[in-house]
């Protein structure tokens, strides 16, 4: 219960402060620009300490486009999966019934073990 309270508190505070910053409103480009300018000195200091090239932050227009694109692709694929779910369920049921039939038509385990036992006993009998 205590663990849930901590998680709920962290989640609630994250939503509260993101609402205060204006992330959930229409001025997200202003928020993005404000954070980009605020992080620029830190990114520059990291660039000086690490000899790797860090790519530039994408523009807010590119970021919005990419986010919308992948969100829409996820929605389309989810709807396609739900549309095809009866076909998938039929295929899975057929595979399951075929596997069960194959398992039931196979030889019992005791019959498979007997030839191995006789084969192991026959070299001893020859000696």
N, CA, C and O atoms as a Tinker XYZ file with bonds, in Angstrom:
   508  protein
     1  N      0.825000   -1.184000    0.000000    73     2
     2  CA     0.000000    0.000000    0.000000    64     1     3
     3  C      0.871000    1.250000    0.000000    63     2     4     5
     4  O      0.579000    2.219000   -0.701000    81     3
     5  N      1.937000    1.224000    0.786000    73     3     6
     6  CA     2.848000    2.359000    0.864000    64     5     7
     7  C      3.534000    2.577000   -0.483000    63     6     8     9
     8  O      3.730000    3.716000   -0.908000    81     7
     9  N      3.896000    1.492000   -1.147000    73     7    10
    10  CA     4.543000    1.566000   -2.454000    64     9    11
    11  C      3.604000    2.198000   -3.490000    63    10    12    13
    12  O      4.029000    3.022000   -4.299000    81    11
    13  N      2.331000    1.804000   -3.456000    73    11    14
    14  CA     1.349000    2.390000   -4.367000    64    13    15
    15  C      1.178000    3.878000   -4.096000    63    14    16    17
    16  O      1.056000    4.663000   -5.036000    81    15
    17  N      1.167000    4.277000   -2.834000    73    15    18
    18  CA     1.016000    5.690000   -2.480000    64    17    19
    19  C      2.184000    6.515000   -3.026000    63    18    20    21
    20  O      1.990000    7.628000   -3.516000    81    19
    21  N      3.388000    5.964000   -2.939000    73    19    22
    22  CA     4.555000    6.665000   -3.468000    64    21    23
    23  C      4.442000    6.814000   -4.986000    63    22    24    25
    24  O      4.682000    7.893000   -5.528000    81    23
    25  N      4.078000    5.735000   -5.662000    73    23    26
    26  CA     3.938000    5.786000   -7.124000    64    25    27
    27  C      2.842000    6.752000   -7.542000    63    26    28    29
    28  O      3.018000    7.524000   -8.484000    81    27
    29  N      1.713000    6.714000   -6.846000    73    27    30
    30  CA     0.612000    7.619000   -7.170000    64    29    31
    31  C      1.008000    9.066000   -6.917000    63    30    32    33
    32  O      0.644000    9.955000   -7.686000    81    31
    33  N      1.747000    9.303000   -5.848000    73    31    34
    34  CA     2.219000   10.660000   -5.546000    64    33    35
    35  C      3.180000   11.174000   -6.603000    63    34    36    37
    36  O      3.084000   12.328000   -7.023000    81    35
    37  N      4.109000   10.323000   -7.038000    73    35    38
    38  CA     5.046000   10.741000   -8.080000    64    37    39
    39  C      4.333000   11.002000   -9.402000    63    38    40    41
    40  O      4.614000   11.984000  -10.088000    81    39
    41  N      3.415000   10.119000   -9.747000    73    39    42
    42  CA     2.662000   10.314000  -10.989000    64    41    43
    43  C      1.808000   11.564000  -10.942000    63    42    44    45
    44  O      1.766000   12.330000  -11.905000    81    43
    45  N      1.129000   11.771000   -9.828000    73    43    46
    46  CA     0.289000   12.960000   -9.677000    64    45    47
    47  C      1.092000   14.241000   -9.714000    63    46    48    49
    48  O      0.680000   15.222000  -10.332000    81    47
    49  N      2.244000   14.236000   -9.051000    73    47    50
    50  CA     3.076000   15.444000   -9.057000    64    49    51
    51  C      3.648000   15.713000  -10.440000    63    50    52    53
    52  O      3.793000   16.871000  -10.831000    81    51
    53  N      3.981000   14.647000  -11.198000    73    51    54
    54  CA     4.473000   14.842000  -12.563000    64    53    55
    55  C      3.402000   15.472000  -13.438000    63    54    56    57
    56  O      3.693000   16.374000  -14.223000    81    55
    57  N      2.161000   15.001000  -13.310000    73    55    58
    58  CA     1.063000   15.573000  -14.096000    64    57    59
    59  C      0.798000   17.007000  -13.653000    63    58    60    61
    60  O      0.568000   17.875000  -14.496000    81    59
    61  N      0.826000   17.273000  -12.353000    73    59    62
    62  CA     0.571000   18.621000  -11.839000    64    61    63
    63  C      1.602000   19.612000  -12.368000    63    62    64    65
    64  O      1.240000   20.672000  -12.879000    81    63
    65  N      2.891000   19.271000  -12.246000    73    63    66
    66  CA     3.925000   20.204000  -12.684000    64    65    67
    67  C      3.979000   20.334000  -14.196000    63    66    68    69
    68  O      4.311000   21.405000  -14.704000    81    67
    69  N      3.663000   19.272000  -14.930000    73    67    70
    70  CA     3.620000   19.411000  -16.388000    64    69    71
    71  C      2.456000   20.303000  -16.799000    63    70    72    73
    72  O      2.561000   21.034000  -17.784000    81    71
    73  N      1.356000   20.255000  -16.068000    73    71    74
    74  CA     0.226000   21.160000  -16.339000    64    73    75
    75  C      0.613000   22.593000  -16.020000    63    74    76    77
    76  O      0.250000   23.509000  -16.758000    81    75
    77  N      1.348000   22.804000  -14.925000    73    75    78
    78  CA     1.797000   24.143000  -14.557000    64    77    79
    79  C      2.756000   24.724000  -15.600000    63    78    80    81
    80  O      2.765000   25.932000  -15.836000    81    79
    81  N      3.559000   23.858000  -16.219000    73    79    82
    82  CA     4.509000   24.319000  -17.234000    64    81    83
    83  C      3.831000   24.619000  -18.564000    63    82    84    85
    84  O      4.427000   25.279000  -19.416000    81    83
    85  N      2.609000   24.154000  -18.765000    73    83    86
    86  CA     1.885000   24.436000  -19.995000    64    85    87
    87  C      2.047000   23.368000  -21.056000    63    86    88    89
    88  O      1.747000   23.611000  -22.225000    81    87
    89  N      2.511000   22.198000  -20.676000    73    87    90
    90  CA     2.726000   21.132000  -21.650000    64    89    91
    91  C      1.409000   20.632000  -22.212000    63    90    92    93
    92  O      1.366000   20.206000  -23.366000    81    91
    93  N      0.328000   20.669000  -21.434000    73    91    94
    94  CA    -0.958000   20.133000  -21.855000    64    93    95
    95  C     -1.805000   21.165000  -22.597000    63    94    96    97
    96  O     -2.947000   20.881000  -22.959000    81    95
    97  N     -1.267000   22.339000  -22.823000    73    95    98
    98  CA    -2.016000   23.385000  -23.507000    64    97    99
    99  C     -1.493000   23.568000  -24.923000    63    98   100   101
   100  O     -0.650000   22.797000  -25.382000    81    99
   101  N     -1.987000   24.577000  -25.610000    73    99   102
   102  CA    -1.651000   24.783000  -27.013000    64   101   103
   103  C     -0.288000   25.426000  -27.222000    63   102   104   105
   104  O      0.193000   25.452000  -28.355000    81   103
   105  N      0.348000   25.940000  -26.197000    73   103   106
   106  CA     1.626000   26.626000  -26.369000    64   105   107
   107  C      2.818000   25.699000  -26.115000    63   106   108   109
   108  O      3.786000   26.096000  -25.467000    81   107
   109  N      2.750000   24.484000  -26.618000    73   107   110
   110  CA     3.825000   23.525000  -26.398000    64   109   111
   111  C      5.104000   23.941000  -27.111000    63   110   112   113
   112  O      6.200000   23.612000  -26.657000    81   111
   113  N      4.978000   24.665000  -28.228000    73   111   114
   114  CA     6.176000   25.128000  -28.926000    64   113   115
   115  C      6.952000   26.122000  -28.075000    63   114   116   117
   116  O      8.183000   26.134000  -28.099000    81   115
   117  N      6.240000   26.956000  -27.321000    73   115   118
   118  CA     6.907000   27.901000  -26.421000    64   117   119
   119  C      7.629000   27.150000  -25.304000    63   118   120   121
   120  O      8.750000   27.499000  -24.931000    81   119
   121  N      6.975000   26.117000  -24.777000    73   119   122
   122  CA     7.598000   25.310000  -23.719000    64   121   123
   123  C      8.837000   24.613000  -24.256000    63   122   124   125
   124  O      9.871000   24.576000  -23.589000    81   123
   125  N      8.737000   24.061000  -25.462000    73   123   126
   126  CA     9.880000   23.387000  -26.077000    64   125   127
   127  C     11.025000   24.365000  -26.286000    63   126   128   129
   128  O     12.175000   24.040000  -25.993000    81   127
   129  N     10.728000   25.565000  -26.792000    73   127   130
   130  CA    11.770000   26.574000  -27.020000    64   129   131
   131  C     12.394000   26.990000  -25.689000    63   130   132   133
   132  O     13.610000   27.163000  -25.603000    81   131
   133  N     11.572000   27.151000  -24.653000    73   131   134
   134  CA    12.098000   27.556000  -23.340000    64   133   135
   135  C     13.038000   26.489000  -22.780000    63   134   136   137
   136  O     14.101000   26.814000  -22.251000    81   135
   137  N     12.648000   25.206000  -22.894000    73   135   138
   138  CA    13.521000   24.139000  -22.390000    64   137   139
   139  C     14.764000   23.970000  -23.254000    63   138   140   141
   140  O     15.836000   23.653000  -22.738000    81   139
   141  N     14.636000   24.176000  -24.558000    73   139   142
   142  CA    15.812000   24.066000  -25.433000    64   141   143
   143  C     16.840000   25.135000  -25.090000    63   142   144   145
   144  O     18.037000   24.849000  -25.044000    81   143
   145  N     16.388000   26.363000  -24.850000    73   143   146
   146  CA    17.334000   27.423000  -24.474000    64   145   147
   147  C     17.886000   27.192000  -23.073000    63   146   148   149
   148  O     19.043000   27.515000  -22.808000    81   147
   149  N     17.080000   26.641000  -22.175000    73   147   150
   150  CA    17.558000   26.385000  -20.816000    64   149   151
   151  C     18.584000   25.252000  -20.792000    63   150   152   153
   152  O     19.510000   25.280000  -19.981000    81   151
   153  N     18.435000   24.263000  -21.663000    73   151   154
   154  CA    19.352000   23.120000  -21.678000    64   153   155
   155  C     20.595000   23.352000  -22.533000    63   154   156   157
   156  O     21.554000   22.586000  -22.442000    81   155
   157  N     20.591000   24.395000  -23.360000    73   155   158
   158  CA    21.716000   24.625000  -24.265000    64   157   159
   159  C     23.054000   24.762000  -23.531000    63   158   160   161
   160  O     24.027000   24.159000  -23.986000    81   159
   161  N     23.174000   25.517000  -22.421000    73   159   162
   162  CA    24.471000   25.577000  -21.736000    64   161   163
   163  C     24.926000   24.222000  -21.191000    63   162   164   165
   164  O     26.115000   23.906000  -21.208000    81   163
   165  N     23.977000   23.433000  -20.714000    73   163   166
   166  CA    24.321000   22.111000  -20.183000    64   165   167
   167  C     24.771000   21.181000  -21.308000    63   166   168   169
   168  O     25.718000   20.411000  -21.145000    81   167
   169  N     24.103000   21.256000  -22.425000    73   167   170
   170  CA    24.491000   20.430000  -23.573000    64   169   171
   171  C     25.867000   20.838000  -24.066000    63   170   172   173
   172  O     26.676000   19.985000  -24.431000    81   171
   173  N     26.142000   22.160000  -24.079000    73   171   174
   174  CA    27.459000   22.627000  -24.507000    64   173   175
   175  C     28.562000   22.146000  -23.564000    63   174   176   177
   176  O     29.644000   21.772000  -24.017000    81   175
   177  N     28.294000   22.154000  -22.253000    73   175   178
   178  CA    29.313000   21.683000  -21.308000    64   177   179
   179  C     29.544000   20.175000  -21.455000    63   178   180   181
   180  O     30.671000   19.703000  -21.306000    81   179
   181  N     28.487000   19.424000  -21.746000    73   179   182
   182  CA    28.638000   17.983000  -21.968000    64   181   183
   183  C     29.428000   17.748000  -23.254000    63   182   184   185
   184  O     30.248000   16.832000  -23.310000    81   183
   185  N     29.199000   18.551000  -24.278000    73   183   186
   186  CA    29.947000   18.422000  -25.535000    64   185   187
   187  C     31.439000   18.643000  -25.308000    63   186   188   189
   188  O     32.268000   17.983000  -25.934000    81   187
   189  N     31.786000   19.582000  -24.403000    73   187   190
   190  CA    33.196000   19.845000  -24.115000    64   189   191
   191  C     33.828000   18.690000  -23.343000    63   190   192   193
   192  O     35.008000   18.396000  -23.535000    81   191
   193  N     33.071000   18.039000  -22.483000    73   191   194
   194  CA    33.617000   16.962000  -21.667000    64   193   195
   195  C     33.684000   15.640000  -22.408000    63   194   196   197
   196  O     34.586000   14.838000  -22.165000    81   195
   197  N     32.740000   15.406000  -23.309000    73   195   198
   198  CA    32.689000   14.149000  -24.045000    64   197   199
   199  C     33.086000   14.436000  -25.493000    63   198   200   201
   200  O     32.511000   15.319000  -26.129000    81   199
   201  N     34.055000   13.703000  -26.012000    73   199   202
   202  CA    34.519000   13.990000  -27.371000    64   201   203
   203  C     33.626000   13.419000  -28.472000    63   202   204   205
   204  O     34.102000   13.188000  -29.584000    81   203
   205  N     32.369000   13.191000  -28.196000    73   203   206
   206  CA    31.444000   12.675000  -29.194000    64   205   207
   207  C     30.593000   13.811000  -29.748000    63   206   208   209
   208  O     30.329000   14.798000  -29.061000    81   207
   209  N     30.174000   13.658000  -30.986000    73   207   210
   210  CA    29.280000   14.646000  -31.577000    64   209   211
   211  C     27.844000   14.315000  -31.194000    63   210   212   213
   212  O     27.334000   13.242000  -31.514000    81   211
   213  N     27.212000   15.238000  -30.515000    73   211   214
   214  CA    25.817000   15.070000  -30.137000    64   213   215
   215  C     24.977000   15.762000  -31.197000    63   214   216   217
   216  O     25.199000   16.938000  -31.486000    81   215
   217  N     24.012000   15.052000  -31.784000    73   215   218
   218  CA    23.208000   15.691000  -32.831000    64   217   219
   219  C     22.371000   16.837000  -32.266000    63   218   220   221
   220  O     22.024000   16.854000  -31.085000    81   219
   221  N     22.063000   17.778000  -33.127000    73   219   222
   222  CA    21.258000   18.922000  -32.718000    64   221   223
   223  C     19.839000   18.472000  -32.403000    63   222   224   225
   224  O     19.344000   17.490000  -32.957000    81   223
   225  N     19.203000   19.199000  -31.512000    73   223   226
   226  CA    17.821000   18.892000  -31.174000    64   225   227
   227  C     16.941000   19.190000  -32.391000    63   226   228   229
   228  O     17.152000   20.194000  -33.071000    81   227
   229  N     15.966000   18.335000  -32.670000    73   227   230
   230  CA    15.099000   18.602000  -33.820000    64   229   231
   231  C     14.218000   19.822000  -33.550000    63   230   232   233
   232  O     13.936000   20.164000  -32.401000    81   231
   233  N     13.796000   20.463000  -34.626000    73   231   234
   234  CA    12.909000   21.611000  -34.456000    64   233   235
   235  C     11.565000   21.122000  -33.940000    63   234   236   237
   236  O     11.228000   19.945000  -34.067000    81   235
   237  N     10.809000   22.030000  -33.362000    73   235   238
   238  CA     9.535000   21.623000  -32.775000    64   237   239
   239  C      8.557000   21.144000  -33.846000    63   238   240   241
   240  O      7.735000   20.267000  -33.583000    81   239
   241  N      8.638000   21.714000  -35.054000    73   239   242
   242  CA     7.771000   21.257000  -36.134000    64   241   243
   243  C      8.071000   19.825000  -36.530000    63   242   244   245
   244  O      7.161000   19.027000  -36.748000    81   243
   245  N      9.373000   19.501000  -36.622000    73   243   246
   246  CA     9.764000   18.121000  -36.948000    64   245   247
   247  C      9.340000   17.167000  -35.844000    63   246   248   249
   248  O      8.841000   16.074000  -36.112000    81   247
   249  N      9.540000   17.582000  -34.617000    73   247   250
   250  CA     9.186000   16.734000  -33.481000    64   249   251
   251  C      7.688000   16.474000  -33.436000    63   250   252   253
   252  O      7.267000   15.346000  -33.177000    81   251
   253  N      6.887000   17.485000  -33.681000    73   251   254
   254  CA     5.428000   17.312000  -33.698000    64   253   255
   255  C      5.013000   16.381000  -34.836000    63   254   256   257
   256  O      4.154000   15.517000  -34.659000    81   255
   257  N      5.635000   16.566000  -36.016000    73   255   258
   258  CA     5.288000   15.721000  -37.156000    64   257   259
   259  C      5.612000   14.257000  -36.885000    63   258   260   261
   260  O      4.792000   13.374000  -37.137000    81   259
   261  N      6.813000   14.008000  -36.368000    73   259   262
   262  CA     7.229000   12.634000  -36.104000    64   261   263
   263  C      6.345000   12.003000  -35.038000    63   262   264   265
   264  O      5.955000   10.843000  -35.163000    81   263
   265  N      6.027000   12.757000  -33.991000    73   263   266
   266  CA     5.170000   12.233000  -32.935000    64   265   267
   267  C      3.785000   11.884000  -33.478000    63   266   268   269
   268  O      3.247000   10.818000  -33.180000    81   267
   269  N      3.219000   12.777000  -34.268000    73   267   270
   270  CA     1.898000   12.512000  -34.847000    64   269   271
   271  C      1.943000   11.327000  -35.796000    63   270   272   273
   272  O      1.027000   10.504000  -35.817000    81   271
   273  N      3.017000   11.241000  -36.585000    73   271   274
   274  CA     3.140000   10.150000  -37.555000    64   273   275
   275  C      3.154000    8.792000  -36.849000    63   274   276   277
   276  O      2.390000    7.895000  -37.205000    81   275
   277  N      4.021000    8.646000  -35.854000    73   275   278
   278  CA     4.120000    7.364000  -35.175000    64   277   279
   279  C      2.869000    7.058000  -34.350000    63   278   280   281
   280  O      2.490000    5.895000  -34.220000    81   279
   281  N      2.233000    8.071000  -33.799000    73   279   282
   282  CA     0.976000    7.846000  -33.082000    64   281   283
   283  C     -0.075000    7.320000  -34.056000    63   282   284   285
   284  O     -0.768000    6.347000  -33.759000    81   283
   285  N     -0.193000    7.959000  -35.214000    73   283   286
   286  CA    -1.177000    7.520000  -36.204000    64   285   287
   287  C     -0.871000    6.112000  -36.711000    63   286   288   289
   288  O     -1.791000    5.321000  -36.920000    81   287
   289  N      0.399000    5.790000  -36.910000    73   287   290
   290  CA     0.761000    4.436000  -37.339000    64   289   291
   291  C      0.381000    3.412000  -36.271000    63   290   292   293
   292  O     -0.093000    2.323000  -36.592000    81   291
   293  N      0.586000    3.760000  -35.015000    73   291   294
   294  CA     0.204000    2.858000  -33.932000    64   293   295
   295  C     -1.297000    2.626000  -33.894000    63   294   296   297
   296  O     -1.753000    1.501000  -33.692000    81   295
   297  N     -2.066000    3.695000  -34.090000    73   295   298
   298  CA    -3.524000    3.565000  -34.102000    64   297   299
   299  C     -3.962000    2.702000  -35.280000    63   298   300   301
   300  O     -4.810000    1.824000  -35.126000    81   299
   301  N     -3.384000    2.949000  -36.461000    73   299   302
   302  CA    -3.749000    2.166000  -37.652000    64   301   303
   303  C     -3.437000    0.686000  -37.449000    63   302   304   305
   304  O     -4.262000   -0.170000  -37.767000    81   303
   305  N     -2.255000    0.381000  -36.924000    73   303   306
   306  CA    -1.877000   -1.017000  -36.714000    64   305   307
   307  C     -2.743000   -1.683000  -35.654000    63   306   308   309
   308  O     -3.063000   -2.866000  -35.771000    81   307
   309  N     -3.123000   -0.939000  -34.626000    73   307   310
   310  CA    -4.003000   -1.494000  -33.605000    64   309   311
   311  C     -5.372000   -1.822000  -34.186000    63   310   312   313
   312  O     -5.918000   -2.894000  -33.924000    81   311
   313  N     -5.924000   -0.912000  -34.966000    73   311   314
   314  CA    -7.226000   -1.146000  -35.596000    64   313   315
   315  C     -7.131000   -2.316000  -36.572000    63   314   316   317
   316  O     -8.050000   -3.131000  -36.646000    81   315
   317  N     -6.029000   -2.410000  -37.322000    73   315   318
   318  CA    -5.852000   -3.519000  -38.253000    64   317   319
   319  C     -5.804000   -4.847000  -37.495000    63   318   320   321
   320  O     -6.401000   -5.832000  -37.929000    81   319
   321  N     -5.095000   -4.873000  -36.364000    73   319   322
   322  CA    -5.019000   -6.093000  -35.564000    64   321   323
   323  C     -6.395000   -6.480000  -35.040000    63   322   324   325
   324  O     -6.771000   -7.651000  -35.084000    81   323
   325  N     -7.150000   -5.496000  -34.543000    73   323   326
   326  CA    -8.489000   -5.791000  -34.035000    64   325   327
   327  C     -9.387000   -6.290000  -35.164000    63   326   328   329
   328  O    -10.200000   -7.191000  -34.960000    81   327
   329  N     -9.242000   -5.708000  -36.350000    73   327   330
   330  CA   -10.021000   -6.137000  -37.510000    64   329   331
   331  C     -9.692000   -7.582000  -37.880000    63   330   332   333
   332  O    -10.590000   -8.340000  -38.245000    81   331
   333  N     -8.421000   -7.975000  -37.791000    73   331   334
   334  CA    -7.983000   -9.308000  -38.173000    64   333   335
   335  C     -8.047000  -10.305000  -37.013000    63   334   336   337
   336  O     -7.733000  -11.480000  -37.205000    81   335
   337  N     -8.441000   -9.872000  -35.833000    73   335   338
   338  CA    -8.448000  -10.737000  -34.653000    64   337   339
   339  C     -9.280000  -11.999000  -34.834000    63   338   340   341
   340  O     -8.826000  -13.057000  -34.397000    81   339
   341  N    -10.463000  -11.972000  -35.446000    73   339   342
   342  CA   -11.187000  -13.237000  -35.657000    64   341   343
   343  C    -10.413000  -14.219000  -36.535000    63   342   344   345
   344  O    -10.432000  -15.423000  -36.281000    81   343
   345  N     -9.736000  -13.716000  -37.558000    73   343   346
   346  CA    -8.923000  -14.604000  -38.404000    64   345   347
   347  C     -7.762000  -15.185000  -37.611000    63   346   348   349
   348  O     -7.466000  -16.376000  -37.702000    81   347
   349  N     -7.099000  -14.316000  -36.822000    73   347   350
   350  CA    -5.983000  -14.801000  -36.009000    64   349   351
   351  C     -6.468000  -15.831000  -34.999000    63   350   352   353
   352  O     -5.804000  -16.845000  -34.784000    81   351
   353  N     -7.608000  -15.586000  -34.381000    73   351   354
   354  CA    -8.134000  -16.532000  -33.395000    64   353   355
   355  C     -8.449000  -17.867000  -34.058000    63   354   356   357
   356  O     -8.193000  -18.919000  -33.471000    81   355
   357  N     -9.001000  -17.844000  -35.272000    73   355   358
   358  CA    -9.269000  -19.089000  -36.001000    64   357   359
   359  C     -7.994000  -19.844000  -36.321000    63   358   360   361
   360  O     -7.938000  -21.066000  -36.186000    81   359
   361  N     -6.963000  -19.111000  -36.748000    73   359   362
   362  CA    -5.682000  -19.753000  -37.058000    64   361   363
   363  C     -5.061000  -20.362000  -35.805000    63   362   364   365
   364  O     -4.548000  -21.481000  -35.839000    81   363
   365  N     -5.109000  -19.618000  -34.700000    73   363   366
   366  CA    -4.530000  -20.115000  -33.454000    64   365   367
   367  C     -5.297000  -21.329000  -32.951000    63   366   368   369
   368  O     -4.695000  -22.275000  -32.443000    81   367
   369  N     -6.626000  -21.313000  -33.088000    73   367   370
   370  CA    -7.431000  -22.455000  -32.653000    64   369   371
   371  C     -7.119000  -23.673000  -33.507000    63   370   372   373
   372  O     -7.023000  -24.782000  -32.981000    81   371
   373  N     -6.958000  -23.490000  -34.820000    73   371   374
   374  CA    -6.621000  -24.605000  -35.704000    64   373   375
   375  C     -5.253000  -25.177000  -35.348000    63   374   376   377
   376  O     -5.093000  -26.396000  -35.277000    81   375
   377  N     -4.274000  -24.318000  -35.126000    73   375   378
   378  CA    -2.945000  -24.800000  -34.739000    64   377   379
   379  C     -3.002000  -25.564000  -33.418000    63   378   380   381
   380  O     -2.361000  -26.603000  -33.262000    81   379
   381  N     -3.773000  -25.040000  -32.477000    73   379   382
   382  CA    -3.907000  -25.715000  -31.183000    64   381   383
   383  C     -4.589000  -27.060000  -31.308000    63   382   384   385
   384  O     -4.151000  -28.041000  -30.708000    81   383
   385  N     -5.664000  -27.112000  -32.089000    73   383   386
   386  CA    -6.362000  -28.398000  -32.247000    64   385   387
   387  C     -5.499000  -29.393000  -33.014000    63   386   388   389
   388  O     -5.515000  -30.586000  -32.712000    81   387
   389  N     -4.744000  -28.912000  -34.009000    73   387   390
   390  CA    -3.836000  -29.811000  -34.723000    64   389   391
   391  C     -2.749000  -30.356000  -33.798000    63   390   392   393
   392  O     -2.394000  -31.532000  -33.875000    81   391
   393  N     -2.231000  -29.511000  -32.939000    73   391   394
   394  CA    -1.195000  -29.961000  -32.004000    64   393   395
   395  C     -1.761000  -30.983000  -31.020000    63   394   396   397
   396  O     -1.097000  -31.964000  -30.686000    81   395
   397  N     -2.983000  -30.751000  -30.560000    73   395   398
   398  CA    -3.608000  -31.704000  -29.629000    64   397   399
   399  C     -3.884000  -33.026000  -30.331000    63   398   400   401
   400  O     -3.644000  -34.090000  -29.761000    81   399
   401  N     -4.389000  -32.971000  -31.571000    73   399   402
   402  CA    -4.645000  -34.198000  -32.323000    64   401   403
   403  C     -3.350000  -34.965000  -32.563000    63   402   404   405
   404  O     -3.317000  -36.189000  -32.438000    81   403
   405  N     -2.298000  -34.254000  -32.903000    73   403   406
   406  CA    -1.015000  -34.903000  -33.144000    64   405   407
   407  C     -0.488000  -35.542000  -31.865000    63   406   408   409
   408  O      0.078000  -36.635000  -31.903000    81   407
   409  N     -0.669000  -34.873000  -30.746000    73   407   410
   410  CA    -0.212000  -35.428000  -29.474000    64   409   411
   411  C     -1.025000  -36.661000  -29.084000    63   410   412   413
   412  O     -0.482000  -37.613000  -28.523000    81   411
   413  N     -2.325000  -36.645000  -29.381000    73   411   414
   414  CA    -3.166000  -37.788000  -29.031000    64   413   415
   415  C     -2.952000  -38.962000  -29.981000    63   414   416   417
   416  O     -3.079000  -40.113000  -29.565000    81   415
   417  N     -2.631000  -38.699000  -31.239000    73   415   418
   418  CA    -2.397000  -39.763000  -32.205000    64   417   419
   419  C     -1.024000  -40.411000  -32.049000    63   418   420   421
   420  O     -0.804000  -41.512000  -32.552000    81   419
   421  N     -0.117000  -39.760000  -31.374000    73   419   422
   422  CA     1.230000  -40.301000  -31.191000    64   421   423
   423  C      1.230000  -41.495000  -30.272000    63   422   424   425
   424  O      0.235000  -41.782000  -29.608000    81   423
   425  N      2.357000  -42.193000  -30.233000    73   423   426
   426  CA     2.481000  -43.371000  -29.376000    64   425   427
   427  C      2.588000  -42.938000  -27.925000    63   426   428   429
   428  O      3.143000  -41.878000  -27.635000    81   427
   429  N      2.076000  -43.725000  -27.032000    73   427   430
   430  CA     2.246000  -43.406000  -25.607000    64   429   431
   431  C      3.721000  -43.440000  -25.225000    63   430   432   433
   432  O      4.535000  -44.061000  -25.907000    81   431
   433  N      4.047000  -42.787000  -24.160000    73   431   434
   434  CA     5.425000  -42.676000  -23.712000    64   433   435
   435  C      5.995000  -44.039000  -23.329000    63   434   436   437
   436  O      7.177000  -44.287000  -23.567000    81   435
   437  N      5.192000  -44.932000  -22.741000    73   435   438
   438  CA     5.688000  -46.242000  -22.300000    64   437   439
   439  C      6.126000  -47.089000  -23.491000    63   438   440   441
   440  O      7.096000  -47.838000  -23.373000    81   439
   441  N      5.449000  -46.998000  -24.628000    73   439   442
   442  CA     5.830000  -47.779000  -25.797000    64   441   443
   443  C      7.135000  -47.271000  -26.387000    63   442   444   445
   444  O      7.913000  -48.065000  -26.916000    81   443
   445  N      7.396000  -45.973000  -26.311000    73   443   446
   446  CA     8.644000  -45.422000  -26.832000    64   445   447
   447  C      9.821000  -45.838000  -25.957000    63   446   448   449
   448  O     10.927000  -46.038000  -26.459000    81   447
   449  N      9.594000  -45.969000  -24.663000    73   447   450
   450  CA    10.677000  -46.313000  -23.745000    64   449   451
   451  C     11.069000  -47.780000  -23.856000    63   450   452   453
   452  O     12.226000  -48.114000  -23.599000    81   451
   453  N     10.157000  -48.663000  -24.227000    73   451   454
   454  CA    10.448000  -50.095000  -24.290000    64   453   455
   455  C     11.493000  -50.443000  -25.353000    63   454   456   457
   456  O     12.405000  -51.210000  -25.046000    81   455
   457  N     11.414000  -49.921000  -26.593000    73   455   458
   458  CA    12.452000  -50.266000  -27.562000    64   457   459
   459  C     13.834000  -49.806000  -27.129000    63   458   460   461
   460  O     14.826000  -50.472000  -27.426000    81   459
   461  N     13.913000  -48.711000  -26.452000    73   459   462
   462  CA    15.207000  -48.245000  -25.977000    64   461   463
   463  C     15.743000  -49.201000  -24.912000    63   462   464   465
   464  O     16.945000  -49.459000  -24.856000    81   463
   465  N     14.855000  -49.723000  -24.072000    73   463   466
   466  CA    15.278000  -50.651000  -23.024000    64   465   467
   467  C     15.737000  -51.972000  -23.644000    63   466   468   469
   468  O     16.722000  -52.551000  -23.187000    81   467
   469  N     15.053000  -52.451000  -24.659000    73   467   470
   470  CA    15.461000  -53.705000  -25.297000    64   469   471
   471  C     16.751000  -53.519000  -26.078000    63   470   472   473
   472  O     17.577000  -54.430000  -26.133000    81   471
   473  N     16.935000  -52.357000  -26.678000    73   471   474
   474  CA    18.170000  -52.096000  -27.418000    64   473   475
   475  C     19.351000  -52.015000  -26.462000    63   474   476   477
   476  O     20.453000  -52.454000  -26.792000    81   475
   477  N     19.125000  -51.465000  -25.300000    73   475   478
   478  CA    20.206000  -51.384000  -24.314000    64   477   479
   479  C     20.500000  -52.767000  -23.737000    63   478   480   481
   480  O     21.643000  -53.060000  -23.387000    81   479
   481  N     19.487000  -53.612000  -23.634000    73   479   482
   482  CA    19.670000  -54.945000  -23.056000    64   481   483
   483  C     20.311000  -55.896000  -24.068000    63   482   484   485
   484  O     20.991000  -56.837000  -23.656000    81   483
   485  N     20.127000  -55.695000  -25.348000    73   483   486
   486  CA    20.641000  -56.636000  -26.331000    64   485   487
   487  C     22.168000  -56.671000  -26.400000    63   486   488   489
   488  O     22.711000  -57.764000  -26.561000    81   487
   489  N     22.900000  -55.562000  -26.291000    73   487   490
   490  CA    24.362000  -55.696000  -26.290000    64   489   491
   491  C     24.872000  -56.420000  -25.060000    63   490   492   493
   492  O     25.901000  -57.093000  -25.122000    81   491
   493  N     24.179000  -56.295000  -23.959000    73   491   494
   494  CA    24.597000  -57.017000  -22.753000    64   493   495
   495  C     24.369000  -58.512000  -22.936000    63   494   496   497
   496  O     25.161000  -59.326000  -22.462000    81   495
   497  N     23.292000  -58.871000  -23.622000    73   495   498
   498  CA    22.998000  -60.276000  -23.830000    64   497   499
   499  C     23.999000  -60.913000  -24.771000    63   498   500   501
   500  O     24.283000  -62.103000  -24.632000    81   499
   501  N     24.550000  -60.167000  -25.731000    73   499   502
   502  CA    25.522000  -60.714000  -26.679000    64   501   503
   503  C     26.853000  -61.003000  -26.013000    63   502   504   505
   504  O     27.574000  -61.899000  -26.454000    81   503
   505  N     27.192000  -60.288000  -24.989000    73   503   506
   506  CA    28.486000  -60.498000  -24.331000    64   505   507
   507  C     28.453000  -61.700000  -23.522000    63   506   508
   508  O     29.450000  -62.046000  -22.889000    81   507
